[in-house]
Amino acid sequence: MLCLHDSIRDDDPAVQRLLRAVEDAPSLTAVIMAAWQVARVLTVHLVEAVLAERARRPSAWPRGPQCGGALRRKGFATRQVTSRLGPLRWRRRVGRCPRGCAIPPVAPLDGTLGVQPQQRTSGALQHLGGALAVFVPLATAARWLGWSSGGTVSPQAVWGWVQAAGQRAMQTLQEHLPALAHGDLPVPEALAADLAAAPWVLGADGVMVPLRPTGGQPTGKTRWQAITGGVFARLGQHRTRTGKVVTRLYHRRLVAVLGDVDALKPRLWLAAVRQGIRQAPQVVWLSDGARGLWRLYDERLAAYAVGVLDFYHAVQSLWKGAAAWLDGRTTQARRWFGWARHRLRHGQPDGVLADLVEALEVEGLPDSARETLIALYAYLDRHRDHINYAQYKELGLPIGSGMVESACKWLIQQRFKGVGMRWSEDGFNHLLHLRLARAGRCWGVCRYRYCLSLKIHVRIPALENGAQLPVERPHSRL
């Protein structure tokens, strides 16, 4: 500190004031904040000095794009770009076409540095702004960027960066979907051996998002539209400090689309192939009773995955039947519901179906109660192969689709459904694809304790051979 202080104290009065602020800071936090400003200013000086030295080097002038003639040097011009450190200014050589072609001045150094002709902010600042906008409102992201860079960043600028990055992400996806449709399968994502051998769960669900009625105009009545999303994760085990082994989700990945199940289908299949559905030793599909989701399962996933109807949605349907049949206010209704729930959970769904058949034969049953019981029987009978939960307790597999609902809450609810928020379709899609990309890169171990239950017999070679599900290594980052 003393050597740095002595070497720069007489060089720049602005730096002198910053150094005095560091010396006068009363607390550790204040010292760190003041020192950050010193480091930022000194780094700007260093970068500008390097750029000035490079600008003095000989330049290789390109030829004009129209006439093909060699460009002629026209001296030095100042360039400014706002970076994460603050505004950077440097002078570099510029040239023009000697034949008067209608082209802007050409600066070879800008091309060498990867700076576009009209670019006003650095790529690093745009990347950071987009990453912040994934999690926080635009105004908050702009405020943080302004504080860290020592300048002013507008929310509109951050939104422009989000739009550009989201558009690139959407274009990349649109390039992959036609290739998949023509049988060109993507390369599966590389996984560690123990993670690749773990059981794999996936599911899907839908939520509603508020959209503006006329594109980018804020006026008019809110238009609600469905968004359908899916989540993939590997199942592993973690031993707590008390020695208890709990189930955890590893390598979680998300996919979503502004639209219905049919719009989700190709995106879900693309993500499933990338995650290795064709090589996974055991795949489980978790979902509620929505017909569209199970149609997706039948058309795309039934050959690779075993379907599991969410236990808690099935229990909700049981209670509706008990309330309609025996009056939900009575002890008899609660007693039958508890008994039916126990049998359904512990591998006796046929007994529950038999009770419903007997209830439908009761004389004098009201028409409304009869319709409810018929719908409940059809619901459970349609999912007869998906509600045999007993063996899942032994295999350690989940029976609840809570991971799907929590993913929808994080991905959609927390960012897109704040107070007063309404989105245009383009704006929503651009930010959605950035959130999907960020989640795919950065989500590692996602702690989630399952309520385990039971299901039809499924072969899991790793378990049949006496092996355990992969156990998390201490301090590992999967």
Order of alpha helices (4+ residues) and beta strands (2+ residues): alpha-alpha-alpha-beta-beta-alpha-alpha-alpha-alpha-alpha-beta-beta-beta-alpha-beta-alpha-beta-alpha-alpha-alpha-alpha-alpha-alpha-alpha-alpha
